[in-house]
Amino acid sequence: MASFFRRQIAIKLAKTLQQSEEAFLPALTAVPVFKKQHQSSDFKLSLGPLRVNGILPSSGDILLQTEDLASRLKPDSVVESISTGHGVINFTVNRSLLAEKLLEPFGKGKDDQFELNSELFNSLKRGTTLVEYSSPNIAKKFHAGHLRSTIIGNFISNLKQSLGNNVIRMNYLGDWGMQFGLLGAGFNQFGCMEKLKENPLQHLFEVYVKVNKEAELNTDIKQAARDFFRQLEGHESQALSLWQQFREITVKEYQQVYKRLGVHFDVYSGESFHQDQAQEVLQELRSRGLLKTSEKGTGVVDLSPKADMTNICTILRSDGTTLYITRDIAAAIDRKEKHCFDEMIYVTDKSQENHFNQLFQILQALGHSWAQSCRHVPFGLVQGMKTRTGDVVFLEDVLDEARARMLHNMTQSNNTKELENPEDTAEKVGIGALIVQDFKGPLQSDYKFDWDRMLQAQGDTGVFLQYTHARLCSLMQKNEGAEAPTFNPFVLREQTSIVILQHLLRYDEVLYQSANDLQPKHLVNFLLKLCHLVASAHRELPVKGSPQDVAQARLRLFSGARSVLDNGMRILGITPVSKM
């Protein structure tokens, strides 16, 4: 495994420079594989970090320092050769040992643990991670805009869990606030219980659109909405009963969509859970002298550095009702008490960055130092996500269309295998394609949705990942019984084999990078690169017709690639298919 080689090189450096091995591990990285470039070295040591940390003198010519240090290091049974670049020392490890150590776990039934115990992760914060994601508003159909929060939050949860954290997956529903005043007033005027039973979310959506239009023209509707919300906050039974009905209907409908996406939650929470605690927060802010009254009669917290009211956060309306942020403060405090998290991650679109900055500042002002371990992961907007049927895009429609288009593509292809359940395969491949298109770039960027590009079998797409995985499964199936518990690593000498092994060396680094910045693009691009390398190996490294020891070694290599592809896809939230 990569950590074995990293440790061996660190031992060599530690002896030469009379330092601890740990000092060198962060500066040692696997060399990325490039498409059209023959690459001999496997690891590189950057001298920059060693100079910064005082292991090497920070002054002086870095080229001379590089040459000097390289000349003092001698090859051995692990490191075959040592060379230098500008401020970098390159290490090439013994080829047989590289194959043996990297592919060893795949013969021991530890496929799903490959590189997950790397010492690179020792510096990561472990413990309990609470991830809040998806968080749609109840009484509305699941809009395609919520797709990003759902799949990003699922990825972060999967990643943290695979690296040994205890993860609490929370769906914090928008189930309170003035929108329910509007919906309640609207339902009393335009709602129909029969239609609510037939197609609940569609009917509530229609009512909401209608009442919003009416409210623009009619002040009585606005007043009725305010009255209904005040009744909710006052726990009046009729208003609460209607609200409860809306909430139950919605959660039931959402769970169908989550099931299709392969997403689950440990906790369904919501703003409504924290109405009473929001009052306690207001009391606490008053007692600390933090709650001020603005000229408009609203309750505000002054967050400006000079306390001159230039940066205020409104947390109470002039009629005394609470706002989203008031309930968010109460929710954060309640979660810390209930779940004792070591970190809490909120996944929402980037328009809410200021909201979370204010939330974390107010928590700090209330004396909650753990607010420093709270983090907002912002994401950009998806542009142009439309189905054939119209402009308002509900997620179910998008998933249906992804499945239908994928099914059409599969029936048109000459390579499609006989499948027991083609619809199920099309659904998994379609959802994988959605996820990969979303995850290829930085999360904060907006991106343009493109059906045709997303569902291409060639190129850097989710379909290509699934196709490669299915192809590897087919290869393993065709050669069932040919695999052996041991293999001869010496026969994996071709450059095509070596580059796959060199690429696998980077897997723990890619996971480490993703764990630090919570961006899935590193893992997506790593897996896509692996698929391109596997495609070349399929052509150049036949299993059938090769001598037994060569066939067994190649099968082990392909088995390792399949396993890493499977594990990586599952972390991304994609269910791999074995046939397509």
C-alpha positions in Angstrom: 0.0 0.0 0.0 1.0 3.6 -0.5 1.6 4.2 3.2 4.2 1.3 3.3 6.3 3.0 0.7 5.8 6.5 2.2 7.0 5.2 5.5 10.0 3.4 4.1 11.2 6.6 2.3 10.5 8.6 5.4 12.7 6.2 7.4 15.5 6.7 4.9 15.2 10.5 5.1 14.9 10.5 9.0 18.2 8.6 9.3 20.0 10.9 6.9 18.8 14.2 8.5 18.5 12.9 12.1 14.8 13.8 12.4 11.6 11.9 13.2 10.0 10.0 10.3 6.7 11.9 10.9 8.4 15.2 9.8 8.7 13.9 6.2 5.3 12.2 5.6 3.4 15.4 4.7 6.0 16.4 2.2 6.0 13.0 0.4 3.4 12.6 -2.3 2.7 10.1 -5.1 3.5 11.4 -8.5 0.3 11.9 -10.6 0.1 9.9 -13.8 -0.2 11.9 -17.0 -1.7 10.6 -20.2 1.1 11.0 -22.8 4.1 11.0 -20.5 6.2 8.0 -19.7 6.8 8.3 -15.9 9.4 6.4 -14.0 9.3 7.9 -10.5 6.5 7.0 -8.0 7.0 9.5 -5.1 8.3 13.0 -4.8 9.6 14.9 -1.8 9.1 18.7 -2.0 11.8 20.5 -0.2 9.7 23.6 0.3 7.8 22.3 3.4 11.1 21.0 4.9 12.6 24.5 4.6 9.5 26.1 6.1 9.5 23.7 9.1 13.2 24.2 9.8 14.2 20.7 8.8 16.4 22.2 6.1 17.9 25.7 6.2 15.4 28.2 4.7 18.1 30.2 3.0 20.5 29.1 0.3 20.1 27.7 -3.2 17.3 25.2 -3.3 18.8 23.4 -6.3 22.1 22.9 -4.4 20.1 21.7 -1.3 18.2 19.2 -3.5 21.3 17.8 -5.1 23.1 17.6 -1.8 20.3 15.8 0.0 19.7 13.4 -3.0 23.5 12.5 -3.0 23.3 11.4 0.6 20.4 9.1 0.0 21.2 5.6 -1.3 19.0 3.1 -3.2 18.0 -0.1 -1.4 15.7 -3.0 -1.7 12.6 -0.8 -1.6 13.8 2.4 -3.4 15.4 1.4 -6.8 16.5 4.9 -7.9 16.6 8.5 -6.8 16.6 11.6 -9.1 16.1 15.3 -8.7 14.0 18.1 -10.2 13.7 21.8 -9.2 13.3 21.6 -5.4 12.1 18.0 -5.7 13.6 14.6 -5.1 12.0 11.7 -7.0 11.9 8.1 -5.8 11.3 5.0 -7.9 10.3 2.0 -5.9 11.0 -1.7 -6.7 8.5 -2.7 -9.3 7.7 -6.2 -8.0 7.3 -4.8 -4.5 5.0 -2.1 -5.8 2.7 -4.7 -7.4 2.9 -7.0 -4.4 2.2 -4.4 -1.7 -0.6 -2.6 -3.6 -2.5 -5.7 -4.8 -2.0 -7.8 -1.7 -5.3 -6.6 0.1 -7.4 -7.7 -2.9 -6.6 -11.3 -2.3 -7.5 -11.2 1.4 -11.1 -10.2 1.3 -10.2 -6.6 2.4 -11.2 -5.0 -0.9 -13.5 -2.4 0.7 -10.8 -1.2 3.2 -8.2 -0.4 0.6 -6.2 2.6 1.8 -8.9 3.6 4.3 -6.5 3.0 7.2 -3.7 5.1 5.7 -1.6 7.0 8.2 -2.3 10.1 6.1 -5.6 10.2 7.9 -4.1 10.4 11.4 -4.1 14.2 11.3 -7.8 14.3 10.5 -10.3 15.2 13.2 -12.2 12.0 14.1 -15.3 11.7 16.3 -18.9 12.6 15.6 -19.8 14.6 12.5 -23.3 16.0 12.1 -24.2 16.8 8.5 -27.3 18.8 7.7 -28.3 18.5 4.1 -31.2 18.4 1.6 -33.6 20.3 3.9 -36.5 21.0 1.5 -39.5 23.0 2.5 -42.5 20.9 3.4 -45.7 21.1 1.5 -43.7 21.7 -1.7 -42.7 19.1 -4.3 -39.0 18.2 -4.2 -37.5 20.8 -6.5 -34.5 19.9 -8.6 -32.7 22.8 -6.9 -32.5 20.5 -3.8 -30.7 17.9 -5.7 -27.3 19.5 -5.2 -27.7 19.8 -1.4 -28.9 16.2 -1.2 -26.1 14.5 -3.2 -23.3 16.8 -1.8 -24.4 16.1 1.8 -24.6 12.4 1.0 -21.1 12.4 -0.4 -19.7 14.2 2.7 -21.5 11.8 5.0 -20.2 8.8 3.1 -16.7 10.1 3.0 -16.6 10.9 6.7 -18.0 7.6 7.6 -15.6 5.6 5.4 -12.7 7.4 7.2 -13.9 6.3 10.6 -16.2 9.1 11.8 -19.5 8.5 13.5 -21.8 10.4 11.2 -25.3 11.7 12.0 -27.2 12.5 8.7 -29.8 15.1 9.4 -32.6 16.5 7.2 -33.7 19.8 8.7 -37.0 20.5 7.0 -38.3 24.0 6.4 -41.6 23.3 8.2 -42.3 26.6 9.9 -42.3 30.3 9.2 -44.4 32.8 7.3 -44.7 30.6 4.2 -47.0 28.3 6.3 -49.1 31.3 7.2 -49.5 31.9 3.4 -50.1 28.2 2.7 -52.6 27.8 5.6 -54.5 30.9 4.6 -54.4 29.7 0.9 -55.6 26.2 1.8 -58.5 27.6 3.8 -59.6 29.6 0.7 -58.5 27.4 -2.3 -57.8 23.9 -0.9 -59.7 20.7 -1.4 -59.3 17.7 0.9 -60.2 15.3 -2.0 -57.4 16.6 -4.2 -55.1 16.6 -1.2 -55.7 12.8 -0.8 -55.3 12.1 -4.6 -52.1 14.0 -5.3 -51.0 15.8 -2.1 -47.8 17.7 -3.1 -49.2 18.7 -6.5 -52.3 20.1 -5.0 -50.3 22.0 -2.2 -48.0 23.4 -4.9 -51.0 24.6 -6.9 -52.5 26.2 -3.8 -49.2 27.9 -3.0 -48.8 29.4 -6.5 -52.4 30.6 -6.4 -52.2 32.2 -3.0 -48.9 33.9 -3.8 -50.5 35.6 -6.9 -53.5 36.6 -4.8 -51.3 38.0 -2.0 -49.6 40.4 -4.5 -53.0 42.0 -5.2 -54.9 41.5 -2.0 -53.8 42.9 1.4 -56.5 40.8 3.1 -54.7 37.6 2.0 -51.4 38.9 3.5 -53.2 39.7 6.8 -54.8 36.2 6.8 -51.3 34.7 6.3 -49.9 36.6 9.3 -52.9 35.6 11.4 -52.5 31.9 10.5 -48.8 31.9 11.4 -49.6 33.7 14.7 -52.1 30.9 15.4 -49.4 28.3 14.6 -46.9 30.0 17.0 -49.7 30.2 19.6 -50.3 26.4 19.2 -53.9 26.8 18.2 -55.3 23.3 17.5 -57.0 23.8 14.1 -54.0 25.5 12.5 -51.6 22.9 14.1 -53.7 20.0 12.8 -53.6 21.3 9.2 -49.9 22.0 9.4 -49.2 18.5 10.9 -51.1 16.9 8.0 -49.0 18.8 5.4 -45.8 17.8 7.2 -46.6 14.0 7.3 -47.7 13.9 3.7 -44.5 15.7 2.6 -42.1 13.5 4.5 -43.8 10.4 3.1 -43.5 11.7 -0.5 -39.8 12.8 0.0 -38.8 9.4 1.3 -39.7 7.9 -2.1 -37.3 10.3 -3.9 -34.6 9.7 -1.4 -34.9 5.9 -1.8 -34.4 6.3 -5.6 -31.3 8.4 -4.9 -29.9 5.9 -2.4 -30.0 8.5 0.3 -31.1 8.0 3.9 -31.2 10.1 7.0 -30.7 9.3 10.7 -32.8 12.2 11.9 -35.7 14.2 10.3 -35.7 17.5 12.2 -37.3 20.8 11.4 -37.7 24.4 12.3 -40.9 23.6 14.2 -39.0 21.5 16.7 -37.3 24.7 18.0 -40.1 27.3 18.4 -40.0 27.1 22.2 -36.2 27.0 22.3 -36.1 30.0 20.1 -37.9 31.9 22.9 -35.1 30.8 25.3 -32.5 32.0 22.8 -34.2 35.5 22.8 -34.2 35.5 26.6 -30.5 34.6 26.7 -29.7 37.4 24.2 -31.7 39.9 26.3 -30.0 38.9 29.5 -26.5 39.3 27.9 -27.5 42.7 26.5 -27.2 41.5 22.9 -30.8 42.0 21.7 -31.5 45.5 20.6 -34.6 47.1 19.0 -34.2 48.7 15.7 -36.0 51.9 14.5 -38.5 49.6 12.7 -39.3 47.8 16.0 -37.6 44.6 15.0 -35.3 42.7 17.4 -31.7 42.7 16.1 -28.2 41.6 17.2 -25.4 44.1 16.4 -22.5 42.2 14.8 -20.5 45.3 13.7 -16.9 45.4 15.1 -17.4 48.9 16.5 -20.9 48.2 17.8 -22.3 51.0 15.5 -25.2 49.0 14.1 -23.6 48.9 10.6 -23.9 45.1 10.5 -27.1 43.9 12.2 -28.8 40.6 12.1 -32.6 40.6 12.5 -33.9 37.8 14.7 -37.4 39.0 15.7 -40.1 40.6 13.6 -41.9 43.7 14.9 -45.0 41.5 15.6 -43.0 39.3 17.9 -42.7 36.2 15.7 -39.4 34.5 15.2 -37.3 34.2 12.0 -35.4 31.4 10.3 -32.1 32.4 12.0 -33.7 32.5 15.5 -34.7 28.9 15.1 -31.3 28.0 13.5 -29.5 29.3 16.7 -31.8 27.3 18.9 -31.4 24.2 16.6 -27.5 24.4 16.8 -27.5 24.6 20.6 -30.0 21.7 20.9 -27.9 19.5 18.5 -24.8 20.1 20.5 -26.6 19.1 23.7 -28.3 16.0 22.1 -25.6 14.7 19.8 -22.3 16.0 21.3 -20.9 16.5 17.8 -17.2 17.3 17.2 -18.1 19.1 14.0 -21.3 20.2 12.3 -21.5 20.7 8.5 -24.3 22.6 6.8 -24.8 22.0 3.0 -26.8 24.8 1.3 -26.4 27.1 -1.7 -23.9 29.9 -1.7 -26.7 32.6 -1.3 -26.8 31.6 2.4 -23.1 32.3 3.2 -23.9 35.5 5.0 -26.7 33.7 7.0 -24.2 31.1 8.3 -21.5 33.7 9.1 -24.0 35.5 11.2 -25.2 32.3 12.8 -21.7 31.3 13.8 -20.9 34.8 15.1 -24.1 34.9 17.3 -23.3 31.4 18.7 -19.8 32.7 19.6 -21.3 35.8 21.2 -23.5 33.6 23.3 -20.3 31.9 24.6 -20.5 28.7 22.5 -16.8 28.2 21.5 -17.8 25.0 19.6 -19.2 27.3 16.9 -15.6 27.2 15.5 -16.2 23.6 14.6 -19.3 24.5 12.5 -18.8 24.8 8.8 -20.9 25.8 5.8 -20.3 24.1 2.5 -21.8 26.4 -0.2 -22.6 25.4 -3.7 -23.6 27.1 -6.9 -26.7 26.9 -9.0 -27.6 24.5 -11.8 -28.6 26.3 -14.9 -30.8 25.0 -17.7 -32.1 21.8 -15.9 -35.3 21.3 -17.8 -37.3 18.2 -18.8 -39.2 17.9 -22.1 -42.5 18.7 -20.3 -42.0 22.3 -19.0 -40.2 24.8 -16.9 -40.9 24.0 -13.3 -38.5 21.1 -12.7 -39.4 18.6 -9.9 -36.7 16.1 -9.0 -38.9 13.1 -9.7 -39.3 14.3 -13.3 -35.6 14.7 -13.7 -34.9 11.2 -12.3 -37.7 9.8 -14.6 -36.2 11.5 -17.6 -32.6 10.4 -16.8 -33.8 6.8 -16.5 -35.9 7.0 -19.8 -33.0 8.6 -21.8 -30.5 6.1 -20.4 -32.9 3.2 -21.2 -33.2 4.5 -24.8 -29.4 4.8 -25.2 -29.0 1.2 -23.8 -31.5 -0.2 -26.3 -29.8 1.6 -29.2 -26.3 0.2 -28.2 -25.0 -3.0 -29.7 -22.9 -3.7 -26.5 -25.9 -3.8 -24.1 -26.1 -7.1 -22.2 -29.3 -9.1 -21.5 -30.5 -7.6 -18.2 -33.0 -9.0 -15.7 -34.2 -5.5 -14.9 -33.1 -2.9 -17.5 -35.2 -0.1 -15.9 -33.3 -0.5 -12.6 -30.0 -0.5 -14.4 -31.0 2.6 -16.4 -32.0 4.3 -13.2 -28.7 3.6 -11.4 -26.6 4.6 -14.4 -28.8 7.7 -15.0 -28.4 8.8 -11.3 -24.7 8.1 -11.4 -24.5 10.3 -14.6 -26.3 13.2 -12.8 -23.9 12.9 -9.8 -20.7 12.9 -11.9 -21.9 15.9 -14.0 -22.6 17.8 -10.8 -19.3 16.8 -9.0 -16.7 17.3 -11.8 -16.0 21.0 -11.0 -15.7 23.1 -7.8 -19.0 23.0 -5.8 -19.2 26.8 -5.6 -19.4 27.1 -9.4 -22.7 27.4 -11.2 -22.8 24.9 -14.0 -24.9 24.4 -17.1 -26.9 21.2 -17.2 -26.6 19.2 -20.4 -28.6 16.0 -20.9 -26.6 14.8 -24.0 -23.2 15.3 -22.6 -24.2 13.8 -19.2 -25.4 10.5 -20.7 -22.5 9.9 -23.2 -20.9 6.5 -22.8 -17.5 7.9 -24.0 -15.6 10.8 -22.3 -15.6 11.8 -18.6 -19.1 10.9 -17.6 -20.8 8.8 -14.9 -21.9 6.4 -17.7 -18.2 5.8 -18.5 -17.5 4.9 -14.8 -20.4 2.5 -14.7 -19.5 1.0 -18.1 -15.9 0.4 -16.9 -17.1 -1.2 -13.7 -19.5 -3.5 -15.6 -16.8 -4.4 -18.0 -14.4 -5.4 -15.2 -17.1 -7.4 -13.5 -17.7 -9.3 -16.8 -13.9 -10.0 -17.1 -13.8 -11.4 -13.5 -16.9 -13.5 -14.2 -15.5 -14.9 -17.4 -12.3 -15.9 -15.6 -14.0 -17.3 -12.5 -11.8 -19.9 -10.9 -8.6 -18.6 -12.6 -7.8 -16.3 -9.7 -5.4 -17.5 -7.1 -4.8 -16.5 -3.4 -1.2 -15.6 -4.3 0.2 -14.2 -7.5 3.6 -13.5 -9.0 4.1 -9.7 -8.9 7.2 -9.9 -11.0 5.2 -10.5 -14.2 3.4 -7.2 -14.0 6.3 -5.3 -15.8 4.5 -3.7 -18.7 4.2 0.1 -18.6 0.4 -0.3 -18.8 0.3 -2.3 -15.5 2.8 0.1 -13.8 0.8 3.2 -14.5 -2.4 1.7 -13.0 -0.3 0.8 -9.9 1.2 4.3 -9.8 -2.3 5.8 -10.1 -3.6 3.6 -7.2 -0.8 4.9 -5.0 -2.7 8.3 -5.0 -6.0 7.0 -3.7 -5.4 7.8 0.0 -4.1 11.3 -1.0 -7.2 12.0 -3.0 -9.5 10.9 -0.1 -7.4 13.0 2.2 -7.7 16.1 0.0 -11.5 15.5 -0.3 -11.8 15.1 3.5 -10.0 18.5 4.0 -11.9 20.7 1.5 -15.0 18.5 1.2 -14.9 18.8 -2.6 -15.9 15.6 -4.5 -14.1 16.7 -7.7 -10.7 15.1 -6.6 -12.3 11.7 -6.2 -14.4 12.0 -9.5 -11.3 12.9 -11.5 -9.2 10.2 -9.9 -11.8 7.5 -10.8 -12.3 8.8 -14.4 -8.5 8.7 -14.9 -8.5 5.1 -13.5 -11.2 4.2 -16.1 -9.1 5.6 -18.9 -6.0 3.6 -17.7 -8.2 0.4 -17.4 -9.5 0.9 -21.0 -5.9 0.8 -22.2 -5.1 -2.2 -20.1 -8.1 -4.1 -21.5 -6.6 -3.8 -24.9 -3.0 -4.4 -24.0 -3.1 -6.9 -21.2 -5.2 -10.0 -22.3 -6.0 -12.5 -19.6 -7.3 -15.2 -21.8 -4.6 -17.1 -23.7 -1.8 -15.8 -21.4 0.5 -18.1 -19.3 -1.2 -19.0 -16.0 1.0 -16.8 -13.8 0.6 -13.8 -16.1 -3.2 -14.4 -16.3 -3.4 -14.6 -12.4 -1.4 -11.4 -11.9 -3.4 -9.5 -14.5 -6.6 -10.6 -12.9 -5.4 -9.4 -9.6 -4.6 -6.0 -11.1 -8.0 -5.8 -12.8 -9.7 -7.0 -9.5 -7.9 -4.2 -7.6 -9.0 -1.6 -10.1 -12.6 -2.8 -10.0 -12.6 -2.7 -6.2 -11.2 0.9 -6.0 -13.7 2.0 -8.6 -16.6 0.3 -6.7 -15.5 1.9 -3.3 -14.9 5.3 -4.8 -18.3 5.3 -6.6 -20.1 4.3 -3.4 -18.4 7.2 -1.5 -19.7 9.5 -4.2 -23.2 8.1 -3.7 -23.3 6.1 -6.9 -24.6 2.4 -6.9 -22.2 0.5 -9.2 -23.9 -1.9 -11.7 -22.3 -5.2 -12.7 -24.0 -5.4 -16.1 -25.1 -2.8 -18.7 
